[in-house]
Amino acid sequence: MACAVVGAIGCGEAPPDGPQTVVLVVLDNVRADRLSLCGYERRTSRRLEGLCRRRDAACTCRAIAPSSWTLPSHASFFTGEDVPVHGAGMAGVGSDVGVGTVARPLGPDRPTLAERMVERGYRTVLVSANPLLSSPSGLARGFQHVEAAETFGDWYGHRLLVRLERLLVRQLSPEDGPLFLFVNIADAHQPWAEVPADVPGIPRRGALSFPLDPRAGNPLRRRFVGGLMPPDESAELLGHLGDVYDHAVLRADRALAGLVRILREGGWWPPDGVRLVVTSDHGEHLGDHGLLGHAGPFLYDEIAAVPLVVVGAAGLELPEPVSTVAVHSLVLDGTVPPAAGRHPVRAYAYPSDPWARWYGARFGALPAVGLWWGDGKALLQGGELLRFDLVEDAGELSPLPVEEAGMAARLEEMAAALEASAAGGDPADPEMAELLRALGYLD
C-alpha cells in the first residue's frame, strides 16, 4: 500500500505519543461469568488469562456494556457517548442496518473513533464476523478498509483468521505507517456450531440456533420464554445451550489467540509494544430469568457484565465497576475518563417493538436503564424499580426495594432521556438538552 494513504505522517513513523499499532477487539456476545478468567469452572479463556498475566495489562470482569445489543453498544465504543446521546440502536424504526434488522443507525453527525484515528495519522481497518459492523449501520464510518461477513456464522474461527492473515501479512505492511485495527470476533453469537467429540470438558452436541422472529420456523424460544415447555424438555434445552455457548466462547478465545499470533508474525507487535483493548458488546441470556438471547430491553448482569482487558497500558488501573464506553478513550489515549469510578455506571436498553409483537409486552414494550456501584445495582426495567446486592444475590433473583428517593429519581431521569432519544430526540433540542444536562452529559 502506498505511503500516501497514511496521511499526515510519514512511512513507519509512529503518531506523537501513540503506539505504532492500536487494536480494538470485541468478543461479540460474551458474558463475563462464562469466562474462566472470571472464575467460571470450564477453561474457556486461556488466551485472555495469558494477556492478563502481562505486566503491562489491566483487566476486569466487572465492566458494564453500554446497552443490550450490537448497534448501540458499538456506537458508544466508537463515539464515547452513552446511548441517549448518540441515539443509535432503537429497534423497529429507521432502516435496514444489516441481515434484515431494522433499527436507527449511527447518525453522520457523530464523530467516530476511526475518524479520530485517521486525523492522528493511522490507517484504519475493520474486519468483522458480525454483519452489522458495516456501512448501513453507520458503524463503518471512518474506516478506510472494511471487510464484514454477510451473515452470522460465515466468518467464525479459522475463516475469520484467514481473512485477517491475508490482510495483515499479504496486503498491508508495518513499514507503511501506524495501524488502527478493529476486529469483531463473533463465534459466541448464534448460530452456535456443533461441539465435536474431542473438546475437553464439554460433551458432544449438535449445532443450535434461535431465529429472532418466531415465524421463522423454530418455536423453541417462544415456547421457552412463554412458559410452555415441560420441565424435562426445558432442562435438556438449557443443558444443550450452555454447552454450545461455552464451546463458542472457547472458540472466540482461540480466535483471539490467532489474531495475536498474526500480529506478531506480521510485524505488527513491535518491541515497544501495541495498545490492545479487548471487551464484549453484551452478554446472552441462557435461560436466566426465563429468557433466551439478548434482544429486548433487559439489563440483568447476564447481558450487561462483560470483560475488559487492556494491554500496553503499564500503570493503568481500571475502576470497578467501569463502563465500557471507556473503550473510546482507552483506544485513543490508553486512559479511562477522569470521572470513571466516581459515579455509578449507567447502561440503557431501548424498548423493542418487534419483540413486544412477537413475545408479548414483557419482552419489549418498555425501556430499561441501570445503575451500578460498588457491589450493588439498581434497575428500572419493565416498569419496575429493582435493586440487587450482587454479592449476596449474584443471580439477581431477590430484588430489594429502592429506598433512596434520589436513586429512583435518577433512574426515572435516565428512562425519560432514553424515551426521548427513542422518539428521535435531538441533543440540541431544549427539552432533550435539559434531560441530558440533568444526567451530567451536557455542561
Phi, psi and omega in degrees: 000137185293148180295336182300335181294333187296324176102240194283346183239165186277173182300129174076000183270124180289146177297155178304130176059022181227151177288162179294325183231129175237128185231130172245122180243127172252117173275091190300134170070023182258116177272145188299321189284000174255017177254133174297334172306327185256016174101003179291143188289330176278141183279084186259354190216053181302317184291318177299320178298318178298318178297321183288344177279350180292149180292335182260025183250148171232132187219147172211147172258009182244040172271150183240123180291150181294331184205191192255359177208177193305305193295307181295325180293313179296324177300323176291319176303317189277341179250340186075017183243149173287164190302315182296339182278311181279334172075008183271142169110005175292118185280147176088355177229158179100233186222174176287113182263005178135146180046039176073015181268120178265122181198167177281122180284171172290125186290154183290349182274356182262113177301139184253163177303316180297320179296321178292324178290326174299317179300332179273001176098010179272144161285141184241128186228133176240127173230119189225130170276353175263117185293347179286346177274071185210181187300315184303329181279348185083355185281344181271357184297132180097344177274129183279337179227121184233127171227119180225144177297156178276335178207159178297138180100342183291319190241048178269153174057234187300327183294325175290318182296324176301316180292320178296317181294318179300321182286310189278339182255321187260331186255327182246161178222139176301337180291343182279351178129177186291155187231135164248116183246127171249131179228128171255116177260113192250018182304329182278358176269143177295154006286133181274132183288163176295153175264114180290171187288343188260018179271116183300130172083356180233127181290158178297133181218154174279164178297158185211141174206158178229098175304141181299312184278117182297346177284355183282358173104000177244103186275001189301312183298313183296320179294321181291306185292338177275001180071025183260002185261129178301151184304319182292321177292321178298316180297319179294318179298314183290326174297315178299312181299315180299322180291314181290328178291314178301319177297321180293321176296318177300318177297320178297319178295321177294323177295323175299317177300319178296321177298315179299318178299315181296320177299317181292311183292332180274359179084013182271359179242078186289170182304327180275006169090180177231169168253116182239124178242128180234130177207191173228156181272340179179172176255211187206134171284129179243045184098348178301137178058024180071024186239152173229139177089197182223359174285161182095155187275081177228142181229032168300158184295340174300333176264318193271327187276121185224165177279158170217120182233130179234124177245140182090029183224059182304131179087353180289136173241125179267125175293158178228125355286166179221141176280138177282004164303334178297345176309323182302309181284331177296320177292314184292313192228358182072023182231164170258153179303145183305328183281347182298133180094343180264343182229157175302147177281140183244146173215156188220143173226119180296152168298157185230101179301317180300316181293324177296323179290319187281321191238355180109162187301327180304331188263010179182350190287332185241150178286169174229140175224152183216152174235135177237138176207144177044238178257015183235167174207159175222141181234146160247104192217130183061027181081001182250143171270124185229141174230143182226143168265109189282353173272310181283336187219067184297332180276000179053052182257342185232083182296145178256158178292145174273096188273336184276118183298323180296324179292317178298318180296322180295315179297320179294323175297317179298316180295321178296319178296320180292319179295321177295320177295319179299327180279004179092020181299140179261129178304339179279345178294135185304317181292317178295319180298322179296318177299314182293326178293322178297331180271357178089011180281329183239149178280000000 
